[in-house]
């Protein structure tokens, strides 16, 4: 029995993450793979609180982003919402995966940066191959 090719994709709702999800869907379709689309939410501990519905809002945002990009795709997509650092959540999810796909930059940071901090961290620390997708890609 063969195992399904596993792809973890970071989704934060940004155009770059949507491009990454599009690329992951394309690749999964070619390889017969399955996708874990992960969105993490984290509030700085300096605030000491989180809205009660932060997880629900994140889940809805992830569901909407996957629906908008995947549409009627045949590729199986599992939705995962994690509380905590997005980079750590992606690395944890990708620990047993065949591939990690991230956008080149998300919502935060410097607008001129070629690679955001989450993508940079994933490229440096992932135990599987990492694909970084720019918005103009596939």
C-alpha positions as CSV (number, residue, x, y, z in Angstrom):
1,X,0.0,0.0,0.0
2,X,1.4,3.4,-1.0
3,X,1.1,6.5,1.2
4,X,-0.4,9.7,-0.2
5,X,2.1,12.4,-1.0
6,X,1.6,15.0,1.8
7,X,1.8,18.7,1.2
8,X,1.5,21.3,4.0
9,X,0.6,24.8,2.9
10,X,0.6,28.0,4.9
11,X,-2.5,30.1,4.4
12,X,-3.0,33.6,6.0
13,X,-5.4,35.1,3.5
14,X,-2.8,37.2,1.7
15,X,-2.4,37.1,-2.1
16,X,1.0,35.4,-1.6
17,X,-0.5,32.6,0.5
18,X,-3.3,32.2,-2.0
19,X,-0.7,31.8,-4.8
20,X,1.1,29.2,-2.6
21,X,-2.2,27.3,-2.2
22,X,-2.9,27.4,-5.9
23,X,0.6,26.0,-6.6
24,X,0.2,23.3,-4.0
25,X,-3.2,22.3,-5.5
26,X,-1.6,22.1,-8.9
27,X,1.3,20.0,-7.6
28,X,-0.9,17.7,-5.5
29,X,-3.1,17.1,-8.6
30,X,0.1,16.0,-10.5
31,X,1.4,13.8,-7.7
32,X,-1.9,12.4,-6.4
33,X,-1.2,14.2,-3.2
34,X,-3.2,15.7,-0.4
35,X,-3.0,19.1,1.2
36,X,-3.0,20.3,4.8
37,X,-3.9,24.0,4.7
38,X,-2.8,25.5,7.9
39,X,-3.6,28.9,9.3
40,X,-2.3,30.0,12.7
41,X,-3.3,32.8,15.0
42,X,-1.2,34.4,17.7
43,X,-1.6,37.4,19.9
44,X,1.4,38.9,21.6
45,X,1.7,37.8,25.2
46,X,2.1,41.4,26.1
47,X,-1.6,41.9,25.7
48,X,-2.4,38.9,27.9
49,X,-5.7,38.1,26.4
50,X,-7.3,36.8,23.2
51,X,-10.8,37.3,21.9
52,X,-13.0,34.3,22.6
53,X,-13.8,33.9,18.9
54,X,-10.2,34.3,17.5
55,X,-10.1,30.6,16.7
56,X,-13.5,30.6,15.0
57,X,-12.6,33.7,13.0
58,X,-9.4,32.1,11.9
59,X,-11.2,28.9,10.9
60,X,-13.7,30.9,8.9
61,X,-11.0,32.9,7.1
62,X,-9.1,29.6,6.3
63,X,-12.3,28.0,5.0
64,X,-13.1,31.0,2.8
65,X,-9.6,31.2,1.4
66,X,-9.4,27.5,0.6
67,X,-12.9,27.6,-1.0
68,X,-12.0,30.7,-3.1
69,X,-8.8,29.1,-4.4
70,X,-9.6,25.4,-4.5
71,X,-13.2,25.7,-5.8
72,X,-14.2,22.3,-7.1
73,X,-10.7,20.8,-7.1
74,X,-10.5,17.0,-6.7
75,X,-7.5,17.4,-4.3
76,X,-8.3,16.5,-0.7
77,X,-7.6,19.5,1.5
78,X,-7.6,19.2,5.3
79,X,-8.1,22.5,7.2
80,X,-6.0,23.0,10.3
81,X,-6.2,26.0,12.7
82,X,-3.4,26.4,15.2
83,X,-2.9,28.8,18.0
84,X,0.7,30.1,18.3
85,X,3.6,31.1,16.1
86,X,2.8,30.5,12.4
87,X,6.3,29.4,11.7
88,X,6.3,26.9,14.5
89,X,2.9,25.6,13.6
90,X,3.9,25.1,9.9
91,X,7.2,23.3,10.9
92,X,5.3,21.0,13.3
93,X,2.7,20.2,10.7
94,X,5.4,19.6,8.1
95,X,7.5,17.3,10.3
96,X,6.2,14.2,8.6
97,X,5.2,15.8,5.3
98,X,6.8,15.4,1.9
99,X,6.7,19.1,1.0
100,X,6.0,22.5,2.7
101,X,4.6,25.3,0.5
102,X,4.6,28.9,1.7
103,X,4.0,32.3,0.1
104,X,6.9,34.7,-0.3
105,X,5.4,37.1,2.2
106,X,2.2,37.5,4.2
107,X,0.5,40.4,5.8
108,X,3.2,41.7,8.1
109,X,6.7,43.0,7.9
110,X,8.4,45.2,5.3
111,X,6.5,45.6,2.1
112,X,9.7,45.4,0.0
113,X,11.0,42.2,1.5
114,X,11.5,39.3,-0.9
115,X,10.8,36.8,1.8
116,X,8.7,37.2,4.9
117,X,9.8,36.1,8.4
118,X,7.6,33.0,8.5
119,X,8.9,31.8,5.1
120,X,12.5,32.6,6.0
121,X,12.1,30.6,9.2
122,X,10.5,27.6,7.4
123,X,13.2,27.6,4.7
124,X,15.9,27.5,7.4
125,X,14.4,24.9,9.7
126,X,12.1,22.6,7.8
127,X,12.9,18.9,7.7
128,X,11.3,18.5,4.3
129,X,11.7,20.4,1.0
130,X,10.2,23.9,1.0
131,X,8.7,25.7,-2.0
132,X,8.3,29.4,-1.8
133,X,5.8,30.8,-4.2
134,X,5.6,34.4,-5.3
135,X,2.3,36.0,-6.1
136,X,2.9,36.0,-9.9
137,X,3.6,32.2,-9.9
138,X,1.2,29.7,-11.3
